[in-house]
Amino acid sequence: MRKSAGLVQQRWTGQQDLAELQRHMRCEAPDPARFRAEVRACSAAGTEVSEWRSTELRGLLDGRAGDGDLALVLVANGSVAWRSAQQHWTGEAGRMQVLRGDEPVHWTIAHGSRLLRIRLEADHLPQHLRGARILTGPVPETGVARALTAALLQTVGAISSAPGVAAHVCRGVHSLALAVLEDLVPADERLGEQDLRSRIVAHIDRNLADRDLNPGSIADAFSVSLRWVHSAFNTSEDSLARYIRRRRVDAVAAVLTRERHVPRLSALALDHGFSGREQLARSFRARYGITVAAYAALVLDGLPLPAPLDEGRCDSVA
């Protein structure tokens, strides 16, 4: 076995090596003398990416190790026959399956098969995936599953190139793996989406001054994928970004309404997360139809203030 920081490589050849492997996993080979297997793996921050190649082999994942862990297994070449308590299926080349660490599964790997696996440790899973009723079985061929397949095939070759690449490889597929798993959560268990939506809105209001506030930073703050943020918020990334900008402009308008003098435009921009006074000026005019100075003058004169031009759109997501 060859080990380095975050990297593992090992080969097994023949009956003696098979006996050594059987000390760590429940498996058997039809032809022990001709048995061959190789594994390469890297791990970082609770995510492990591995590649397995072997001659024909069959065995059992007994469901006792890695309780609560979730794994996605892509059959890159060959085929694997799977059998759980609920179903039997064959994973052909290009197909992905999800395996639970606490559910027994029998498997038979065909000669010459190549498997790519992503394992996510339970302690590092987002709260909404821990204990979710995700059943062992084939993964539907969705757009995000195809994206994860492509990412795995592109990045797995870098596993053994250098120790420093381990974290990069794991990060490269982690968010896509979460998105695939989130799609597998039954609809009746997605009760947290409404709560997540309200928490996102509250998070936006608390962090309007942060220039780095965006859909990606929101996903990181709640330890969910970007797709889950959009699903909970029921909007596209562009409209979520527009919502953040509208909330910033409305916050500026609220300051102008409270103050009896006109604050400096650059200070308003800095305090509300705009990149500069020019961006604030453009955004404010687009939202209210007049300049910041004109709005402030209406406040000082006690005159009616213009309503936001897209009030309905803002209300629909607030």
C-alpha positions, -999 to 999 in steps of 0.1 A, spaced: 0 0 0 12 35 -8 -1 63 14 5 101 14 -14 131 27 -50 124 16 -40 98 -9 -41 59 -9 -30 35 -36 -30 -3 -34 -29 -33 -56 -38 -70 -50 -27 -99 -71 -34 -136 -67 -48 -158 -39 -26 -145 -11 -34 -109 -17 -71 -118 -20 -69 -133 15 -54 -101 28 -82 -81 12 -108 -104 28 -95 -93 62 -110 -59 54 -141 -66 33 -165 -94 28 -158 -107 -7 -148 -137 -28 -134 -142 -63 -144 -171 -86 -108 -176 -97 -86 -165 -67 -53 -174 -86 -61 -149 -113 -76 -123 -90 -64 -87 -97 -76 -55 -81 -64 -19 -77 -78 11 -57 -68 47 -57 -84 71 -33 -81 106 -20 -100 123 8 -105 157 23 -130 173 47 -153 143 49 -154 135 12 -136 106 -3 -132 100 -41 -119 66 -52 -114 45 -83 -116 7 -82 -106 -18 -110 -107 -55 -106 -114 -89 -121 -147 -106 -113 -155 -102 -76 -186 -105 -54 -193 -95 -19 -215 -78 7 -216 -44 22 -231 -54 55 -244 -20 65 -225 -19 98 -196 3 88 -201 40 81 -235 43 96 -252 73 81 -226 78 54 -238 81 18 -220 70 -13 -225 76 -50 -210 49 -73 -205 54 -110 -199 24 -132 -173 38 -156 -166 5 -174 -181 -30 -172 -211 -37 -150 -221 -44 -114 -251 -65 -102 -266 -51 -70 -291 -66 -46 -306 -48 -16 -336 -57 6 -359 -36 -16 -347 -43 -52 -322 -60 -76 -307 -40 -104 -277 -39 -127 -254 -9 -130 -242 -6 -165 -214 16 -178 -223 53 -174 -249 47 -147 -247 59 -111 -262 44 -79 -265 56 -43 -255 34 -14 -264 40 23 -237 31 48 -264 15 71 -281 -7 45 -268 -41 35 -261 -46 -3 -249 -76 -22 -228 -69 -52 -211 -87 -81 -185 -68 -101 -180 -81 -137 -144 -88 -149 -126 -57 -160 -150 -33 -144 -140 2 -133 -159 20 -105 -157 56 -94 -171 63 -59 -178 94 -39 -183 88 -2 -197 116 21 -193 110 58 -224 115 79 -207 141 102 -200 163 71 -234 160 55 -258 190 56 -285 187 83 -313 183 57 -296 151 43 -288 135 76 -315 109 83 -333 116 50 -351 87 35 -327 82 6 -330 45 -5 -301 25 -19 -306 21 -57 -300 35 -91 -298 73 -95 -322 88 -121 -304 103 -152 -309 140 -144 -289 170 -156 -271 173 -123 -263 135 -123 -248 138 -158 -228 168 -147 -214 148 -117 -206 119 -140 -186 142 -163 -168 158 -134 -158 125 -120 -145 112 -153 -125 144 -157 -110 146 -122 -104 111 -111 -72 108 -131 -56 135 -109 -60 113 -78 -24 100 -78 -6 130 -94 3 148 -62 -8 149 -25 -18 185 -28 -44 177 -54 -65 156 -30 -85 186 -16 -90 200 -51 -104 167 -65 -128 163 -35 -140 199 -37 -145 196 -74 -172 170 -70 -185 177 -35 -212 202 -44 -225 182 -74 -227 151 -52 -248 170 -26 -271 182 -54 -276 147 -67 -284 135 -32 -308 164 -26 -328 154 -57 -332 119 -41 -349 132 -9 -386 123 -11 -409 153 -16 -427 147 17 -395 151 35 -387 185 20 -405 203 48 -375 225 56 -376 244 23 -401 270 35 -381 275 67 -349 277 46 -365 304 25 -373 326 54 -338 320 69 -323 330 36 -343 363 35 -332 370 71 -296 362 62 -298 387 33 -312 414 55 -285 409 81 -256 410 56 -266 437 31 -233 455 38 -213 425 27 -201 430 -9 -196 392 -12 -232 385 -4 -244 364 -34 -262 330 -40 -229 311 -37 -220 327 -3 -256 320 9 -252 283 0 -220 282 19 -235 299 49 -263 273 52 -241 243 41 -263 234 12 -258 233 -25 -265 262 -48 -293 242 -64 -309 237 -30 -308 275 -24 -325 281 -57 -351 254 -51 -359 268 -17 -360 303 -29 -379 294 -61 -360 316 -84 -330 317 -107 -296 329 -97 -300 361 -116 -333 369 -100 -319 360 -66 -291 384 -72 -316 411 -83 -336 405 -51 -304 411 -31 -298 443 -50 -334 455 -45 -332 449 -8 -300 470 -7 -317 498 -26 -347 496 -3 -324 498 27 -308 530 13 -343 544 7 -352 536 44 -321 555 55 -330 586 34 -365 585 49 -352 585 84 -325 611 80 -331 648 79 -300 653 58 -286 637 26 -258 613 35 -228 611 12 -235 587 -17 -202 569 -13 -209 563 24 -244 549 15 -229 526 -11 -202 513 13 -227 507 41 -251 487 19 -228 465 -1 -226 483 -34 -193 483 -53 -193 521 -55 -215 552 -58 -220 546 -95 -236 512 -90 -258 526 -62 -269 555 -84 -279 532 -113 -296 507 -91 -316 534 -72 -328 551 -104 -338 517 -118 -358 509 -86 -374 542 -79 -372 561 -112 -354 591 -96 -320 599 -82 -309 595 -46 -307 633 -43 -342 638 -57 -356 611 -33 -339 628 -4 -353 662 -14 -388 648 -15 -383 635 21 -370 669 33 -400 687 16 -425 662 31 -438 653 -4 -451 618 -15 -424 593 -22 -424 572 -54 -432 535 -50 -407 510 -62 -411 502 -99 -410 465 -94 -427 462 -60 -447 432 -70 -417 412 -80 -400 420 -47 -430 410 -27 -432 377 -45 -399 365 -30 -397 385 3 
